[in-house]
Amino acid sequence: MSVRRLGGTVCVVTGAARGIGLAIAERLAAEGGRVAMWDVSPRRLAPAVADLRDRGHEVRGYACDVAMRAAVAEAMAQVEQDFAAPVGVLVNNAVWAKFQPLAEIDDEVVDRTIAVGLKALMWTMQAAVPQMARRGGGSIVNISSSGALHPQAPSIVYGAMKGAALALTRAAAVELSAQCIRVNAVLPGMVGTAASKAQFDETTLAAREAAMPLGRFGRPEEIAATVAFLASDDAAYVQGAEFMVDGGWTVGVR
Ligand SMILES: NC(=O)c1ccc[n+]([C@@H]2O[C@H](COP(=O)([O-])OP(=O)(O)OC[C@H]3O[C@@H](n4cnc5c(N)ncnc54)[C@H](O)[C@@H]3O)[C@@H](O)[C@H]2O)c1
């Protein structure tokens, strides 16, 4: 990494044990960020943190269920204490998803999807914003999905949650501008993580990949690169924006 745009900034990344969240944690750390990696699964988190540390990055792991408001407040306070500095960057990446057709949607799936993918954004922002305000500003990046605007069946619950995250991003950008806090969203298209691949059989997966304008699915690092831009001062005038990172999928270029 030639440019280190986050020198010393304390960053929180939720859902950082694997997939896109792990790539975001690594990229922010490579840019000089001091990264708090949050995840609900301590079993997955521990080796991920150890691996980044072994490669010289300043990271710490926090076992935290972002759906639990009190736990989020506690973890955010702990981050400030551990790094001896307030949080400057918050990336809301954690997700819980189950893709069901309309007739099968049940309360449990709706409640968990919304709790982890939407309510949690309010709890993490509530806890991080006072810290950001004390340091004179900050950057919040919410990971939505191309599916929020260009859904593929069956994704009613997931799409509702990701669409609401975009509305939340815009409203928060307006409200938090007074405190010099920027709030933006990234909308990944299909990224080849274990979680996304598990949704499809191999034939469907191959057909979908072949249909991508760039001829392949995205890589977690390619989402992380846009997040790093938004987290940094290079994006100082970017507020309330939505960045589609989908290899041209939703515009259909080929
Ligand atoms: N992979 C894709 O193709 C794709 C496409 C569009 C959008 N996205 C979005 O990108 C983000 C990351 O996706 P991914 O594929 O890397 O997901 P993933 O399932 O691989 O990773 C999600 C992480 O979140 C953690 N998590 C789940 N519930 C949590 C909770 N309550 N508290 C804290 N952590 C929790 C999991 O343990 C896991 O480590 C998500 O917001 C997802 O919706 C992904």
The ligand as a MOL file (V3000), in Angstrom:
LIG
                    3D

  0  0  0     0  0            999 V3000
M  V30 BEGIN CTAB
M  V30 COUNTS 44 48 0 0 0
M  V30 BEGIN ATOM
M  V30 1 N -21.1610 -11.1300 -0.5550 0
M  V30 2 C -21.9210 -10.5000 -1.4170 0
M  V30 3 O -22.0800 -10.8930 -2.5730 0
M  V30 4 C -22.6350 -9.2310 -0.9970 0
M  V30 5 C -23.3740 -8.5390 -1.9440 0
M  V30 6 C -24.0340 -7.3640 -1.5780 0
M  V30 7 C -23.9100 -6.9050 -0.2810 0
M  V30 8 N -23.1820 -7.6050 0.6340 0 CHG=1
M  V30 9 C -23.1030 -7.0760 1.9910 0
M  V30 10 O -21.7450 -7.0180 2.3970 0
M  V30 11 C -21.6560 -7.2700 3.8000 0
M  V30 12 C -20.7160 -8.4360 4.0720 0
M  V30 13 O -21.1550 -9.5760 3.3460 0
M  V30 14 P -20.3650 -10.9690 3.4030 0
M  V30 15 O -20.7600 -11.7340 2.2110 0
M  V30 16 O -18.9230 -10.7110 3.6770 0 CHG=-1
M  V30 17 O -21.0700 -11.6280 4.7020 0
M  V30 18 P -20.5880 -12.8560 5.6220 0
M  V30 19 O -21.8170 -13.5860 6.0160 0
M  V30 20 O -19.4640 -13.6050 4.9860 0
M  V30 21 O -19.9850 -12.1250 6.8990 0
M  V30 22 C -20.8180 -11.4500 7.7940 0
M  V30 23 C -20.1170 -11.3710 9.1260 0
M  V30 24 O -21.0310 -10.7220 10.0290 0
M  V30 25 C -20.9960 -11.4110 11.2640 0
M  V30 26 N -22.2400 -11.1790 11.9960 0
M  V30 27 C -23.4560 -11.7500 11.7640 0
M  V30 28 N -24.3450 -11.3360 12.6800 0
M  V30 29 C -23.6740 -10.4770 13.5020 0
M  V30 30 C -24.0530 -9.7370 14.6510 0
M  V30 31 N -25.2910 -9.8090 15.1510 0
M  V30 32 N -23.1210 -8.9470 15.2610 0
M  V30 33 C -21.8450 -8.8930 14.7710 0
M  V30 34 N -21.4270 -9.5910 13.6970 0
M  V30 35 C -22.3370 -10.3710 13.0710 0
M  V30 36 C -20.8080 -12.8750 10.8790 0
M  V30 37 O -20.3290 -13.6610 11.9700 0
M  V30 38 C -19.8140 -12.7580 9.7220 0
M  V30 39 O -18.4780 -12.8210 10.1690 0
M  V30 40 C -23.0810 -7.5170 4.2680 0
M  V30 41 O -23.6450 -6.3330 4.7550 0
M  V30 42 C -23.7830 -7.9750 2.9950 0
M  V30 43 O -25.1710 -7.7840 3.0430 0
M  V30 44 C -22.5350 -8.7620 0.3080 0
M  V30 END ATOM
M  V30 BEGIN BOND
M  V30 1 1 1 2
M  V30 2 2 2 3
M  V30 3 1 2 4
M  V30 4 1 4 5
M  V30 5 2 4 44
M  V30 6 2 5 6
M  V30 7 1 6 7
M  V30 8 2 7 8
M  V30 9 1 8 9
M  V30 10 1 8 44
M  V30 11 1 9 10
M  V30 12 1 9 42
M  V30 13 1 10 11
M  V30 14 1 11 12
M  V30 15 1 11 40
M  V30 16 1 12 13
M  V30 17 1 13 14
M  V30 18 2 14 15
M  V30 19 1 14 16
M  V30 20 1 14 17
M  V30 21 1 17 18
M  V30 22 2 18 19
M  V30 23 1 18 20
M  V30 24 1 18 21
M  V30 25 1 21 22
M  V30 26 1 22 23
M  V30 27 1 23 24
M  V30 28 1 23 38
M  V30 29 1 24 25
M  V30 30 1 25 26
M  V30 31 1 25 36
M  V30 32 1 26 27
M  V30 33 1 26 35
M  V30 34 2 27 28
M  V30 35 1 28 29
M  V30 36 1 29 30
M  V30 37 2 29 35
M  V30 38 1 30 31
M  V30 39 2 30 32
M  V30 40 1 32 33
M  V30 41 2 33 34
M  V30 42 1 34 35
M  V30 43 1 36 37
M  V30 44 1 36 38
M  V30 45 1 38 39
M  V30 46 1 40 41
M  V30 47 1 40 42
M  V30 48 1 42 43
M  V30 END BOND
M  V30 END CTAB
M  END
